[in-house]
Amino acid sequence: MSICDLRAVPVRGPSLEVPVLPTSVQAGFPSPALDFVHESINLQDHLVYDPPATFIARVSGDSMLEAGISDGDQLLIHKGTRPRDGDVVIAVLDGQFTVKRLRLTGTGVVLAAANPDYPDIDVPELSELSIWGVAYMCLHSLR
């Protein structure tokens, strides 16, 4: 899977206030609806915790489906987070961008797919690997 439409543009801009329901919405049995909204939240405060180091990348492909990442989703990526075993990362392997789960093994680094139709990538010792950032949120359209 590759990142087709990688935009190295920091996420920042004016505040975006969005109304919030004053109660949670039931995912089980319905609850009485409320006729008004009491407060709002700033989406940037909830989605972007470090604007200068946060970027968005659009995903192309389906090798990360079991991680909840689909073709066309947008990932919020933080460049300043130290990658750990198990993180979903944006990696540059021999000059090619990919999104995979980082696995640190006793024998080296593996870029693991989250779809059994795709093989994991055992990073050869002489390969050029750079972890460009850690994905911390996936914006997934429901339509």
N, CA, C and O of each residue as an XYZ file, in Angstrom:
572
protein
N       0.850     -1.166      0.000
C       0.000      0.000      0.000
C       0.895      1.227      0.000
O       1.887      1.279      0.727
N       0.555      2.184     -0.789
C       1.347      3.401     -0.825
C       0.475      4.596     -0.511
O      -0.752      4.527     -0.575
N       1.113      5.670     -0.178
C       0.398      6.920      0.034
C       0.481      7.655     -1.286
O       1.553      8.103     -1.691
N      -0.636      7.777     -1.946
C      -0.678      8.376     -3.275
C      -0.660      9.890     -3.215
O       0.048     10.548     -3.977
N      -1.434     10.427     -2.313
C      -1.681     11.861     -2.296
C      -1.133     12.438     -0.995
O      -1.893     12.923     -0.157
N       0.177     12.384     -0.828
C       0.788     12.838      0.402
C       0.940     14.345      0.374
O       1.590     14.901     -0.511
N       0.345     14.988      1.335
C       0.404     16.443      1.409
C       1.238     16.832      2.625
O       0.795     16.688      3.764
N       2.419     17.313      2.380
C       3.296     17.723      3.467
C       2.963     19.156      3.861
O       3.810     20.048      3.824
N       1.724     19.342      4.232
C       1.251     20.666      4.618
C       0.833     20.598      6.072
O      -0.028     19.789      6.417
N       1.407     21.412      6.932
C       1.013     21.384      8.339
C      -0.470     21.710      8.496
O      -1.040     22.484      7.728
N      -1.073     21.102      9.505
C      -2.472     21.354      9.813
C      -2.529     22.529     10.782
O      -2.108     22.416     11.933
N      -3.041     23.634     10.319
C      -3.234     24.796     11.181
C      -4.209     25.731     10.491
O      -4.496     25.578      9.304
N      -4.694     26.655     11.206
C      -5.654     27.590     10.637
C      -6.572     28.105     11.730
O      -6.332     27.882     12.917
N      -7.623     28.793     11.318
C      -8.528     29.356     12.315
C      -9.281     28.254     13.051
O      -9.423     27.134     12.558
N      -9.745     28.591     14.208
C     -10.527     27.692     15.032
C     -11.818     27.310     14.306
O     -12.418     28.144     13.628
N     -12.239     26.076     14.443
C     -13.486     25.617     13.849
C     -14.367     25.080     14.963
O     -14.172     23.959     15.434
N     -15.330     25.876     15.380
C     -16.246     25.489     16.449
C     -17.413     24.714     15.860
O     -18.027     25.148     14.885
N     -17.721     23.553     16.462
C     -18.799     22.694     16.008
C     -19.701     22.379     17.197
O     -19.198     22.061     18.275
N     -21.027     22.461     17.026
C     -21.936     22.164     18.137
C     -21.796     20.729     18.632
O     -21.507     19.821     17.852
N     -22.001     20.532     19.931
C     -21.908     19.217     20.559
C     -23.217     18.944     21.290
O     -23.725     19.807     22.007
N     -23.763     17.741     21.107
C     -24.941     17.350     21.876
C     -24.562     17.272     23.347
O     -23.458     16.827     23.662
N     -25.418     17.681     24.241
C     -25.074     17.679     25.665
C     -25.126     16.297     26.303
O     -24.904     16.174     27.507
N     -25.410     15.267     25.539
C     -25.459     13.904     26.056
C     -24.846     12.974     25.018
O     -24.687     13.343     23.854
N     -24.510     11.784     25.445
C     -23.996     10.814     24.483
C     -25.151     10.245     23.669
O     -26.310     10.337     24.074
N     -24.830      9.657     22.518
C     -25.832      9.055     21.647
C     -25.738      7.543     21.813
O     -24.658      6.965     21.695
N     -26.861      6.913     22.084
C     -26.897      5.477     22.337
C     -26.607      4.688     21.068
O     -27.168      4.968     20.009
N     -25.736      3.712     21.183
C     -25.489      2.801     20.068
C     -26.296      1.517     20.263
O     -26.261      0.625     19.416
N     -27.015      1.426     21.369
C     -27.877      0.270     21.633
C     -29.313      0.664     21.366
O     -29.696      0.907     20.221
N     -30.125      0.730     22.440
C     -31.520      1.129     22.297
C     -31.613      2.650     22.247
O     -30.830      3.332     22.909
N     -32.546      3.191     21.483
C     -32.698      4.649     21.374
C     -33.022      5.289     22.718
O     -33.628      4.669     23.591
N     -32.602      6.553     22.865
C     -32.939      7.332     24.056
C     -33.654      8.592     23.594
O     -33.581      8.939     22.415
N     -34.352      9.293     24.503
C     -35.080     10.498     24.091
C     -34.155     11.536     23.464
O     -33.043     11.758     23.942
N     -34.622     12.166     22.394
C     -33.837     13.192     21.706
C     -33.956     14.508     22.442
O     -34.969     14.772     23.089
N     -32.931     15.334     22.350
C     -32.941     16.667     22.939
C     -33.137     17.681     21.829
O     -32.685     17.476     20.702
N     -33.805     18.765     22.144
C     -34.131     19.764     21.124
C     -33.122     20.898     21.024
O     -33.330     21.830     20.246
N     -32.046     20.847     21.781
C     -31.120     21.963     21.761
C     -29.696     21.499     21.999
O     -29.454     20.401     22.499
N     -28.769     22.354     21.632
C     -27.345     22.099     21.826
C     -26.811     23.178     22.750
O     -27.058     24.364     22.531
N     -26.079     22.776     23.781
C     -25.601     23.709     24.789
C     -24.203     24.257     24.544
O     -23.911     25.394     24.914
N     -23.355     23.482     23.939
C     -21.962     23.889     23.835
C     -21.405     23.569     22.464
O     -22.085     22.978     21.625
N     -20.161     23.966     22.244
C     -19.463     23.614     21.019
C     -18.025     23.258     21.381
O     -17.535     23.606     22.455
N     -17.367     22.565     20.472
C     -15.956     22.240     20.671
C     -15.178     22.744     19.463
O     -15.728     22.908     18.374
N     -13.912     22.981     19.675
C     -13.009     23.355     18.597
C     -12.404     22.060     18.054
O     -11.652     21.383     18.755
N     -12.729     21.718     16.812
C     -12.218     20.472     16.230
C     -10.695     20.421     16.215
O     -10.109     19.357     16.412
N     -10.059     21.545     15.987
C      -8.596     21.537     15.959
C      -8.030     21.120     17.311
O      -7.024     20.413     17.364
N      -8.658     21.546     18.400
C      -8.181     21.152     19.728
C      -8.308     19.644     19.956
O      -7.512     19.059     20.691
N      -9.301     19.017     19.332
C      -9.536     17.593     19.538
C      -8.811     16.705     18.539
O      -8.534     15.540     18.824
N      -8.505     17.251     17.372
C      -7.870     16.433     16.338
C      -6.380     16.695     16.187
O      -5.632     15.799     15.797
N      -5.941     17.905     16.488
C      -4.552     18.302     16.236
C      -3.962     18.841     17.537
O      -4.262     19.963     17.946
N      -3.127     18.038     18.178
C      -2.557     18.473     19.451
C      -1.237     19.213     19.297
O      -0.778     19.839     20.252
N      -0.619     19.160     18.139
C       0.650     19.848     17.894
C       0.680     20.307     16.433
O       1.297     19.648     15.597
N       0.018     21.435     16.112
C      -0.136     21.848     14.707
C       1.147     21.892     13.879
O       1.120     21.425     12.740
N       2.271     22.422     14.373
C       3.458     22.493     13.498
C       4.010     21.126     13.084
O       4.691     21.025     12.063
N       3.728     20.074     13.859
C       4.276     18.749     13.558
C       3.217     17.773     13.065
O       3.483     16.574     12.973
N       2.013     18.266     12.745
C       0.919     17.400     12.319
C       0.651     17.586     10.836
O       0.602     18.707     10.329
N       0.480     16.465     10.152
C       0.240     16.449      8.721
C      -0.886     15.477      8.403
O      -1.238     14.628      9.222
N      -1.442     15.609      7.213
C      -2.493     14.710      6.745
C      -1.999     13.993      5.495
O      -1.374     14.598      4.624
N      -2.286     12.694      5.417
C      -1.986     11.925      4.217
C      -3.224     11.126      3.837
O      -3.874     10.531      4.696
N      -3.544     11.115      2.558
C      -4.661     10.302      2.055
C      -4.108      8.920      1.696
O      -3.069      8.805      1.046
N      -4.815      7.883      2.129
C      -4.393      6.509      1.918
C      -4.901      6.003      0.571
O      -6.034      6.274      0.172
N      -4.048      5.271     -0.109
C      -4.416      4.629     -1.364
C      -4.114      3.151     -1.228
O      -2.959      2.774     -1.030
N      -5.125      2.311     -1.331
C      -4.932      0.872     -1.226
C      -5.639      0.296     -0.016
O      -6.240      1.023      0.775
N      -5.561     -1.030      0.121
C      -6.321     -1.683      1.183
C      -5.497     -2.640      2.052
O      -6.058     -3.559      2.649
N      -4.201     -2.442      2.131
C      -3.377     -3.359      2.925
C      -3.497     -3.134      4.429
O      -2.923     -3.894      5.211
N      -4.238     -2.095      4.852
C      -4.370     -1.821      6.296
C      -5.820     -1.938      6.776
O      -6.185     -1.354      7.797
N      -6.644     -2.689      6.043
C      -8.071     -2.802      6.365
C      -8.333     -3.280      7.790
O      -9.204     -2.735      8.467
N      -7.599     -4.280      8.254
C      -7.851     -4.824      9.594
C      -7.387     -3.881     10.706
O      -7.657     -4.133     11.880
N      -6.702     -2.813     10.352
C      -6.353     -1.756     11.311
C      -7.396     -0.643     11.266
O      -7.249      0.374     11.944
N      -8.461     -0.835     10.462
C      -9.510      0.170     10.353
C      -9.180      1.283      9.377
O      -9.815      2.337      9.403
N      -8.194      1.065      8.516
C      -7.756      2.084      7.556
C      -8.123      1.604      6.162
O      -7.652      0.559      5.714
N      -8.971      2.377      5.473
C      -9.470      2.001      4.154
C      -8.924      2.915      3.075
O      -8.408      3.996      3.356
N      -9.047      2.464      1.842
C      -8.677      3.268      0.686
C      -9.434      4.593      0.724
O     -10.654      4.605      0.887
N      -8.726      5.699      0.578
C      -9.343      7.022      0.583
C      -9.407      7.686      1.948
O      -9.693      8.880      2.033
N      -9.147      6.941      3.023
C      -9.125      7.547      4.356
C      -8.005      8.567      4.448
O      -7.049      8.532      3.673
N      -8.133      9.466      5.394
C      -7.074     10.438      5.652
C      -6.514     10.173      7.043
O      -7.257     10.030      8.013
N      -5.195     10.110      7.119
C      -4.519      9.864      8.394
C      -3.952     11.160      8.929
O      -3.362     11.946      8.188
N      -4.135     11.381     10.227
C      -3.445     12.470     10.913
C      -2.136     11.880     11.410
O      -2.120     10.857     12.096
N      -1.054     12.531     11.060
C       0.284     12.027     11.331
C       1.050     13.047     12.156
O       1.027     14.244     11.871
N       1.726     12.554     13.180
C       2.570     13.430     13.989
C       4.023     13.062     13.730
O       4.438     11.923     13.942
N       4.787     14.045     13.268
C       6.196     13.804     12.936
C       7.093     13.756     14.162
O       8.203     13.231     14.086
N       6.640     14.292     15.293
C       7.494     14.355     16.468
C       7.347     13.186     17.426
O       8.090     13.105     18.405
N       6.416     12.282     17.174
C       6.214     11.135     18.057
C       7.256     10.068     17.762
O       7.459      9.681     16.611
N       7.908      9.601     18.808
C       8.900      8.533     18.641
C       8.164      7.231     18.340
O       7.347      6.791     19.148
N       8.437      6.605     17.190
C       7.711      5.385     16.831
C       8.055      4.231     17.763
O       9.209      4.040     18.146
N       7.017      3.459     18.120
C       7.173      2.286     18.975
C       6.634      1.058     18.249
O       5.869      1.163     17.290
N       7.046     -0.087     18.727
C       6.549     -1.342     18.187
C       5.020     -1.344     18.231
O       4.425     -1.078     19.276
N       4.394     -1.642     17.103
C       2.941     -1.698     17.031
C       2.283     -0.443     16.493
O       1.103     -0.473     16.144
N       3.016      0.660     16.419
C       2.455      1.905     15.878
C       2.186      1.775     14.382
O       2.909      1.082     13.667
N       1.133      2.452     13.919
C       0.921      2.614     12.481
C       1.771      3.803     12.070
O       1.625      4.898     12.613
N       2.653      3.587     11.114
C       3.611      4.621     10.740
C       3.549      4.910      9.250
O       3.112      4.084      8.449
N       3.998      6.099      8.909
C       4.273      6.439      7.526
C       5.781      6.239      7.376
O       6.585      6.960      7.965
N       6.133      5.244      6.577
C       7.534      4.899      6.399
C       7.960      5.243      4.978
O       7.165      5.210      4.038
N       9.232      5.570      4.856
C       9.835      5.743      3.534
C      10.892      4.643      3.423
O      11.922      4.673      4.097
N      10.608      3.680      2.560
C      11.504      2.548      2.369
C      12.073      2.624      0.964
O      11.354      2.493     -0.027
N      13.383      2.838      0.900
C      14.083      2.975     -0.386
C      13.391      3.980     -1.300
O      13.221      3.746     -2.496
N      12.995      5.108     -0.704
C      12.407      6.203     -1.471
C      10.918      6.091     -1.739
O      10.356      6.953     -2.415
N      10.259      5.051     -1.228
C       8.827      4.841     -1.465
C       8.054      4.986     -0.150
O       8.418      4.384      0.860
N       6.972      5.799     -0.171
C       6.114      5.946      0.990
C       5.218      4.724      1.137
O       4.766      4.155      0.143
N       4.964      4.322      2.377
C       3.992      3.277      2.672
C       3.445      3.505      4.076
O       4.111      4.101      4.922
N       2.244      3.033      4.312
C       1.672      3.054      5.659
C       1.563      1.600      6.102
O       0.944      0.779      5.426
N       2.170      1.293      7.243
C       2.185     -0.073      7.772
C       2.302      0.003      9.295
O       2.561      1.063      9.865
N       2.104     -1.149      9.933
C       2.315     -1.254     11.374
C       3.787     -1.607     11.593
O       4.297     -2.562     11.007
N       4.455     -0.837     12.432
C       5.874     -1.044     12.719
C       6.031     -2.198     13.703
O       5.435     -2.196     14.780
N       6.836     -3.174     13.323
C       7.164     -4.296     14.208
C       8.675     -4.335     14.373
O       9.425     -4.437     13.402
N       9.102     -4.250     15.626
C      10.529     -4.329     15.948
C      10.781     -5.719     16.517
O      10.300     -6.050     17.600
N      11.529     -6.521     15.791
C      11.766     -7.903     16.194
C      13.216     -8.079     16.611
O      14.028     -7.163     16.477
N      13.528     -9.241     17.109
C      14.901     -9.539     17.485
C      15.839     -9.610     16.294
O      17.057     -9.515     16.446
N      15.274     -9.775     15.120
C      16.100     -9.882     13.921
C      16.056     -8.643     13.039
O      16.757     -8.585     12.030
N      15.250     -7.656     13.397
C      15.203     -6.440     12.589
C      13.842     -5.775     12.604
O      13.066     -5.915     13.549
N      13.573     -5.050     11.537
C      12.353     -4.266     11.417
C      11.444     -4.913     10.379
O      11.886     -5.341      9.313
N      10.149     -4.971     10.729
C       9.134     -5.471      9.805
C       8.077     -4.383      9.665
O       7.635     -3.804     10.657
N       7.679     -4.112      8.434
C       6.550     -3.234      8.159
C       5.382     -4.163      7.852
O       5.308     -4.758      6.776
N       4.467     -4.278      8.821
C       3.422     -5.292      8.757
C       2.140     -4.751      8.142
O       1.644     -3.691      8.522
N       1.617     -5.505      7.185
C       0.317     -5.204      6.602
C      -0.762     -5.640      7.589
O      -0.516     -6.466      8.467
N      -1.955     -5.077      7.434
C      -3.099     -5.455      8.259
C      -4.193     -5.998      7.341
O      -5.365     -5.642      7.459
N      -3.779     -6.859      6.436
C      -4.677     -7.508      5.499
C      -3.950     -8.779      5.050
O      -2.840     -8.700      4.523
N      -4.563     -9.947      5.254
C      -3.858    -11.194      4.912
C      -3.537    -11.344      3.431
O      -2.747    -12.213      3.061
N      -4.132    -10.516      2.577
C      -3.827    -10.581      1.144
C      -2.492     -9.923      0.793
O      -2.025    -10.023     -0.341
N      -1.881     -9.252      1.771
C      -0.616     -8.545      1.524
C       0.469     -9.102      2.440
O       0.224     -9.347      3.621
N       1.665     -9.300      1.896
C       2.755     -9.785      2.746
C       3.336     -8.663      3.604
O       3.300     -7.491      3.230
N       3.866     -9.045      4.750
C       4.642     -8.099      5.547
C       5.945     -7.824      4.806
O       6.381     -8.619      3.974
N       6.552     -6.699      5.116
C       7.817     -6.332      4.494
C       8.917     -6.457      5.541
O       8.995     -5.658      6.474
N       9.769     -7.473      5.375
C      10.957     -7.585      6.225
C      11.976     -6.621      5.640
O      12.428     -6.799      4.509
N      12.336     -5.607      6.403
C      13.229     -4.569      5.886
C      14.649     -5.119      5.847
O      15.236     -5.406      6.890
N      15.199     -5.265      4.648
C      16.581     -5.758      4.536
C      17.562     -4.806      5.226
O      17.348     -3.595      5.281
N      18.617     -5.378      5.738
C      19.603     -4.611      6.508
C      20.183     -3.437      5.731
O      20.442     -2.388      6.321
N      20.391     -3.579      4.446
C      21.010     -2.516      3.656
C      19.986     -1.549      3.048
O      20.353     -0.659      2.281
N      18.732     -1.719      3.382
C      17.699     -0.817      2.861
C      17.762      0.521      3.567
O      18.261      0.638      4.686
N      17.242      1.524      2.883
C      17.149      2.858      3.467
C      15.734      3.035      3.998
O      14.788      3.157      3.220
N      15.584      3.050      5.325
C      14.283      3.171      5.977
C      14.248      4.407      6.845
O      15.154      4.653      7.641
N      13.191      5.181      6.681
C      12.963      6.344      7.524
C      11.506      6.318      7.958
O      10.612      6.109      7.138
N      11.267      6.530      9.247
C       9.893      6.639      9.737
C       9.551      8.115      9.694
O      10.087      8.906     10.469
N       8.667      8.482      8.795
C       8.322      9.867      8.534
C       7.396     10.430      9.598
O       7.423     11.628      9.881
N       6.575      9.568     10.188
C       5.666     10.007     11.235
C       4.806      8.858     11.724
O       4.731      7.796     11.105
N       4.151      9.106     12.869
C       3.257      8.119     13.469
C       1.821      8.572     13.242
O       1.454      9.696     13.585
N       1.012      7.688     12.659
C      -0.404      7.994     12.455
C      -1.119      7.822     13.791
O      -0.970      6.795     14.452
N      -1.893      8.826     14.186
C      -2.594      8.722     15.461
C      -4.107      8.808     15.313
O      -4.831      8.584     16.283
N      -4.592      9.124     14.135
C      -6.034      9.162     13.923
C      -6.329      8.941     12.452
O      -5.593      9.382     11.569
N      -7.434      8.240     12.219
C      -7.883      7.966     10.862
C      -9.236      8.637     10.657
O     -10.176      8.401     11.416
N      -9.329      9.469      9.635
C     -10.593     10.104      9.278
C     -11.229      9.219      8.210
O     -10.751      9.138      7.078
N     -12.300      8.571      8.593
C     -12.915      7.548      7.749
C     -14.336      7.976      7.418
O     -15.163      8.155      8.312
N     -14.614      8.139      6.139
C     -15.931      8.567      5.705
C     -16.939      7.425      5.866
O     -16.601      6.265      5.628
N     -18.148      7.738      6.259
C     -19.194      6.742      6.398
C     -20.106      6.684      5.191
O     -21.064      5.911      5.181
N     -19.833      7.480      4.178
C     -20.665      7.483      2.957
C     -19.818      7.152      1.756
O     -20.327      7.104      0.636
